[in-house]
Amino acid sequence: MTHRTKQDPLHGVTLKVLLEELVENYGWQYLGEKININCFKQDPSINSSLKFLRKTPWAREKVEYFYLRNKQNSIKYKA
């Protein structure tokens, strides 16, 4: 498991909160198109996605990268 510090942009953000925010902002269909993992495409739910992402580091990295990239873009546009 990775150790997160205050310099880490994901510090204090749980995977559940991150995923709920992505689903709320983009929806399952869009996430499935942008992040090619089946847990977003076939009968998606928060619980099943969390279970998969916690066991699959490469998929979690893709989701975290997507979250950070889009979070940074939304901050730029709000400023």
C-alpha positions as CSV (number, residue, x, y, z in Angstrom):
1,M,0.0,0.0,0.0
2,T,1.3,3.4,-0.8
3,H,2.2,5.9,1.9
4,R,0.5,9.3,1.2
5,T,2.0,12.6,2.5
6,K,0.6,16.1,2.6
7,Q,2.5,16.8,-0.6
8,D,0.5,14.1,-2.3
9,P,-2.5,15.6,-4.1
10,L,-4.6,12.5,-3.1
11,H,-3.7,12.9,0.6
12,G,-6.9,12.7,2.6
13,V,-9.0,11.6,-0.3
14,T,-10.4,8.1,0.1
15,L,-10.9,5.9,-2.9
16,K,-14.6,5.8,-2.1
17,V,-14.9,9.6,-2.0
18,L,-12.9,9.9,-5.2
19,L,-15.1,7.3,-7.0
20,E,-18.3,8.9,-5.8
21,E,-17.2,12.3,-7.0
22,L,-16.2,10.9,-10.4
23,V,-19.6,9.1,-10.8
24,E,-21.5,12.2,-9.7
25,N,-19.6,14.5,-12.1
26,Y,-19.3,12.2,-15.2
27,G,-21.5,9.1,-14.8
28,W,-20.7,5.5,-15.3
29,Q,-21.0,5.5,-19.1
30,Y,-18.5,8.3,-19.6
31,L,-16.1,6.8,-17.1
32,G,-16.3,3.5,-18.9
33,E,-15.5,5.2,-22.2
34,K,-12.5,7.2,-20.8
35,I,-11.1,4.5,-18.4
36,N,-11.3,1.2,-20.1
37,I,-12.1,-1.1,-17.2
38,N,-15.0,-3.5,-17.0
39,C,-16.1,-2.5,-13.5
40,F,-17.3,0.8,-15.1
41,K,-18.9,-0.9,-18.1
42,Q,-20.8,-4.0,-16.9
43,D,-23.4,-3.5,-14.2
44,P,-21.3,-0.8,-12.4
45,S,-21.8,0.1,-8.7
46,I,-19.7,1.9,-6.1
47,N,-19.2,-1.3,-4.0
48,S,-18.1,-3.6,-6.9
49,S,-15.8,-0.9,-8.3
50,L,-14.2,-0.3,-5.0
51,K,-13.6,-4.0,-4.5
52,F,-12.0,-4.3,-7.9
53,L,-9.9,-1.1,-7.6
54,R,-8.6,-2.1,-4.2
55,K,-7.3,-5.4,-5.6
56,T,-6.0,-4.1,-8.9
57,P,-3.3,-1.5,-8.7
58,W,-3.0,-0.7,-12.4
59,A,-6.7,0.1,-12.6
60,R,-6.6,2.2,-9.4
61,E,-3.7,4.2,-10.9
62,K,-5.7,4.9,-14.0
63,V,-8.7,6.1,-12.0
64,E,-6.5,8.3,-9.7
65,Y,-4.7,9.8,-12.7
66,F,-8.1,10.6,-14.4
67,Y,-9.4,12.1,-11.1
68,L,-6.3,14.3,-10.7
69,R,-6.1,15.4,-14.3
70,N,-9.8,16.4,-14.3
71,K,-9.5,18.0,-10.8
72,Q,-6.6,20.2,-12.0
73,N,-8.5,21.2,-15.2
74,S,-11.6,22.2,-13.2
75,I,-9.5,24.3,-10.8
76,K,-7.9,26.1,-13.8
77,Y,-11.3,27.0,-15.2
78,K,-12.8,28.2,-11.9
79,A,-10.0,30.6,-11.2
